[in-house]
């Protein structure tokens, strides 16, 4: 019993309890949350996975089943079915071409537009040169400014022939539902800011921002280095665990509300390959700051670089599990 009590106390001391921290993204002051969260990954979890990171093609096919950039002219054949007259006919269904769909959404002809909060380029390029990542994960992509910048860097620099970007986002732009509320102090922005009413207008109440991102990848000619993963960050983290994917470089700029932020930090730091780097955006926002400080405290991390807006840390290099 005493041994069990000591184990429980030790486990309790490893936990971070956030109390009364800002919940909403720069908004709804007075709404707070309490958080206790740990992602527990068994030490043997990565046993059985290849010791080398998966290639661009492997990741694309494992996640999507095919290369999404090469579906332009495919013709899918359906199962044979019996007509009323008893004749067998082969049903064929033409898949809509991606370019045609982007044109339908009016995203193909206008010059591509990038709005967002990219990682500082000087710092980004220095870290890419230092870490030489095979997999760069961006969580919170928006129009793709950072993803396409990193993809172009990989294309134009020696030593990155096998490197690629994994771009993860829900692309829902669902903050608009919070910021247009009576209690929000950002109501006017949802009516006037290009962030909300510009090139990612909603259709039927649903954001078209994912397709804006795809159009930007095509127009910047970076499709050969970008694997999109349209999913919420929590499910995205579980996806990486499921496939044994451990990025060497992670840039986090997803939800700025809690508990989302702290859960994202905990999940992706755990998944980050030992020796890798994790960069954070908008660390000056109260909800983000609380999560960032908690992560640093929990893992006793040294902040390698920090400004009023961005920061990054390195994960202690250990044996690749």
Residue pairs with C-beta under 8 A, 6 or more apart in sequence:
14 38
14 298
15 36
15 38
16 35
16 36
16 294
16 295
16 297
16 298
17 34
17 35
17 36
18 33
18 34
18 35
18 36
18 258
18 262
18 290
18 291
18 294
19 34
20 32
20 34
21 32
21 33
21 34
21 35
21 258
21 286
21 287
21 290
21 291
22 29
22 31
22 32
22 258
22 286
22 287
22 290
23 31
23 32
23 33
23 257
23 258
23 287
24 31
24 178
24 257
24 287
25 175
25 178
25 255
25 256
25 257
25 285
25 287
26 186
26 256
26 285
26 286
26 287
27 178
27 179
27 184
27 185
27 186
28 178
28 183
28 184
33 258
33 259
35 258
35 259
35 262
37 259
37 262
37 263
37 266
38 266
39 237
39 266
39 267
39 270
41 241
41 270
43 321
44 321
45 241
45 321
46 244
46 246
46 320
46 321
47 321
49 244
50 244
51 320
53 134
53 135
53 245
53 246
53 248
53 273
54 62
54 243
54 244
54 245
55 162
56 162
56 164
56 224
56 225
56 227
57 67
59 135
59 164
59 166
59 227
59 243
59 245
60 66
60 67
60 68
60 227
61 67
62 243
63 227
63 229
63 239
63 243
64 227
68 98
68 228
69 98
69 217
69 218
69 223
69 224
71 95
71 97
71 98
72 97
72 98
72 99
73 97
74 95
75 92
75 93
75 94
75 95
76 92
76 93
76 94
76 95
77 90
77 91
77 92
78 90
78 91
78 92
78 93
79 91
80 88
80 89
80 90
80 91
81 88
81 89
81 91
82 88
83 89
98 214
98 218
99 108
99 218
101 211
102 108
102 211
102 214
102 215
102 218
103 109
105 203
105 208
105 211
107 199
107 208
107 211
107 212
107 215
108 215
110 199
111 219
112 143
112 215
112 216
112 219
112 220
113 143
113 198
113 199
113 212
114 143
114 144
114 145
114 148
114 216
115 142
115 143
115 145
115 194
115 195
115 198
115 199
116 141
116 142
116 143
116 144
116 145
116 146
116 253
117 142
117 253
117 281
117 282
118 145
118 146
118 149
119 146
119 251
119 253
119 279
119 281
119 310
120 307
120 310
121 149
123 279
123 305
123 310
123 312
124 146
124 149
124 150
124 279
125 153
127 249
127 277
127 279
127 312
128 136
128 150
128 153
128 157
128 160
128 249
130 277
131 248
131 249
131 275
131 276
131 277
132 159
132 160
132 163
132 248
133 163
133 247
133 248
133 249
133 276
134 162
134 163
134 164
134 248
135 163
135 164
135 166
135 245
135 246
135 247
135 248
135 249
136 150
136 154
136 163
136 164
136 165
136 166
136 247
136 248
136 249
136 250
136 251
137 165
137 166
137 168
137 240
137 247
137 249
137 250
137 251
137 268
138 146
138 147
138 150
138 165
138 166
138 167
138 168
138 169
138 250
138 251
138 253
139 168
139 169
139 233
139 236
139 250
139 251
139 252
139 253
139 254
139 264
139 268
140 168
140 169
140 233
140 252
140 253
140 254
140 255
140 281
141 147
141 167
141 168
141 169
141 171
141 213
142 169
142 171
142 209
142 213
142 253
143 199
143 200
143 209
143 212
143 213
143 216
144 167
144 213
144 216
144 217
144 220
144 226
146 251
146 253
147 165
147 167
147 213
147 217
147 222
147 226
148 216
148 217
148 220
148 222
148 226
150 165
151 164
151 165
151 217
151 220
151 222
151 225
151 226
152 220
152 222
153 160
154 160
154 163
154 164
154 165
154 225
155 222
155 224
155 225
163 225
164 225
164 226
164 227
165 222
165 225
165 226
165 227
166 227
166 229
166 245
166 247
167 213
167 226
167 227
167 228
167 229
168 229
168 231
168 233
168 236
168 254
169 210
169 213
169 229
169 230
169 254
170 230
170 231
170 232
170 233
171 207
171 209
171 210
171 213
171 230
172 206
172 207
172 209
173 196
173 200
173 202
173 207
173 209
174 207
176 190
176 196
176 202
178 184
179 186
179 187
179 189
179 190
179 196
180 187
180 190
180 191
181 187
189 195
189 196
190 196
190 197
191 197
199 212
200 207
200 208
200 209
200 212
201 208
202 208
210 228
210 230
213 228
214 228
217 223
217 226
217 228
229 236
229 239
231 239
233 254
233 255
233 260
233 263
233 264
233 267
233 268
234 260
234 263
234 264
234 267
237 264
237 267
237 268
237 271
239 245
240 246
240 247
240 271
241 271
245 271
246 271
246 272
246 273
246 276
246 320
247 271
247 272
247 273
247 276
248 272
248 273
248 275
248 276
248 277
249 276
249 277
249 278
249 279
250 268
250 271
250 272
250 276
250 277
250 278
250 279
251 278
251 279
251 281
252 264
252 265
252 268
252 278
252 279
252 280
252 281
253 280
253 281
253 282
254 260
254 261
254 264
255 261
255 264
256 282
256 285
256 287
256 288
257 287
258 287
258 290
258 291
261 287
261 288
261 290
261 291
261 292
262 290
262 291
262 294
262 295
264 291
265 280
265 291
265 292
265 294
265 295
266 295
266 298
268 278
269 278
269 295
269 299
269 315
272 278
272 315
273 315
273 320
274 315
274 316
274 317
274 318
274 319
274 320
274 321
275 314
275 315
275 316
275 317
275 318
276 314
276 315
277 304
277 312
277 313
277 314
277 315
278 312
278 313
278 314
278 315
279 310
279 311
279 312
280 288
280 292
280 310
280 311
280 312
281 309
281 310
282 288
282 309
282 310
283 289
283 292
283 306
283 309
283 310
283 311
284 308
284 309
292 311
295 301
296 303
296 313
301 313
302 313
302 314
303 311
303 312
303 313
304 312
304 313
304 314
305 311
305 312
306 312
